[in-house]
Amino acid sequence: MKVLTAAAMQELDRRTIMDAGIPGAVLMENAGRAVADTVARRYAGVHPGPVLILCGRGNNGGDGFVIARLLRETGWQVKTVLLAEPALVSGDAAAMLAQYRQAGGVIEAAPDTVSLAAVLETAAGCRLCIDALLGTGFARAPQGVMATAIDWLNNQSAPVVAVDLPSGVDAGSGAIPGVAARATLTVTFAFPKVGLVSYPGAGHAGEVVTVPIGIPEALAATAPDEFLLVDAFEARSLLPPRPADGHKGTFGHLLVMAGSLGKSGAAVMCAEAGLRAGAGLVTLACPAGMQQIAAAHLVEVMTAPLAEVDGAVSLQAMAALLELSDDKQAVALGPGLGASEEAGALVRRYLKETPLPAVIDADGLNALAGHLEVLGQRRGRATVLTPHPGEMARLTGQSVAAIQTDRVAAARDFAVAHGVVLVLKGARTLTAFPDGHVRINASGHPGMASGGMGDVLTGLIGGLLAQGMEAGAAAALGVYLHGLAGDRLRPRYGDAGLLATDLLRELPMARNSLFKEIPC
């Protein structure tokens, strides 16, 4: 599903007005009517209110005037507050303000914090609030009267309906540069916005409903696919083929380099996930001292011993590792490797020399921190990195807070700069491509925040790479299947106590359900 930035949506609006000849006032009327209809359906039990509508002086406020007029016509007790002098409202919004007044509606102007406080004092009993303050074109931190109004909204017990976007959320990234409204429901227009489906903005959106506003289908089809929300339909389109005459060689051989003393579980889960992803064969290369442990847990996986130092792989394993790579289609490396200097040096040297598509996680990522030139030497070879925010901070030298403030920019900038596919894990995991495209994952839940989940994801993406999938597609599909397996287990486990090994067993059923349940 396409999700748009503010700029992309504004361009679509412009083309609708200029090329299709649909006036902006018609689009605004359609938008306001869609919100009013949604409110009437969703909050029928609240009728006749009272309902408070907070409007800014721009187009978002214009939508608010339409909503106020239409709700008032159907018997709602409407209190409409404009956070500006009415004379400052212009364009289509001014026309909608005039229509509202002509229909008998009353506007209470509150252009400053003093007047706003007086108006809001009389609104404390409202049973529903509508946020029509700031639209998609506003990307700065709200100040003054706007910030005060948003703070007030966030302290109400009544539901809050956001018009197009919660005020204070950056439409293009989900970043929140200051204060932002916390909506119960967001009614957004034509397409979801990036800020509604990517955190932290997604945490302020509540339920998101997308409504049409009259943009012609032919024009809507031309909207850019720079950002996609990976839902079940999108994921199904990525599934690799399983020909009826296929055999284990058809579906690729994945090499996994993982594990160290005390961290054999990470290697075991990563290797098994490669098979659960559908790879025909998986070989786990691990320190010689843990080979027997791994073999005892992985009946279907082949194991190969690597030279070690103090329980971790050593540089002496390089020749054997390259030999093991000869007949493989992809490599997954990093889970449980340990932080020894030799293990890190081996990772860097191996990545420079192997032509195999690679997915890198955990200690493999730590080995790259401060040595990003390795990625430059891999340009032209498929490379997927799967950091959580802490690992991303180490890779970039930024703080975790900075990464989380604008996750989209952090992931996309790194992917473009280094020519890799970057999977930034977390709520609504992001997959950023070297060309700047971003995929936002729609599956998963908080119960998946437990040890070992990343090891499973690494093997899952590796298994898809081994089947010949392009790196970006393998990463986006792997992330979705990983979350889908967790979603399928949520009714049984809830939001705590789910183990990575539970997820492993669910992966084939998750894939199968995705294939079977969505009609062509």
ABEGO torsion letter per residue (X at the ends): XBBBBAAAAAAAAAAAAAAAGBBAAAAAAAAAAAAAAAAAAAAAAAOAOBBBBBBBABAAAAAAAAAAAAAAAAGBBBBBBBBBBAAABBEAAAAAAAAAAAAGBBBBBBABAAAAAAAAAAAAABABBBBAABBAABABBBBEAAAAAAAAAAABABBBBBBGBBBGBBAAAGBBABBBBBBABBBBBGBBBAAAABOAAAAAAEBBBBBBAGBBAAAAAABBAABBBBBAAAAAAABBBBBAABBAAAAEBBBBBBEBBGAAAAAAAAAAAAAAAGBABBBBBBBAAAAAAAAAABAABBBBBBBBBGGBBBAAAAAAAAAAAAABABBBBGBGAEABAAAAAAAAAAAAABABBBBBBEAAAAAABGAAAAAAAABGBBBBBBBBAAAAAAAAGBBAAAAAABAAAAAAAAAAAAGBBBBBBEBGBBBBBAAGBBBBBABEBAAABBBGAAAAAAAAAAAAAAAGBBAAAAAAAAAAAAAAAAAAAAAAAEABGBBAAAAAAAAAAAAAAAAAABBX
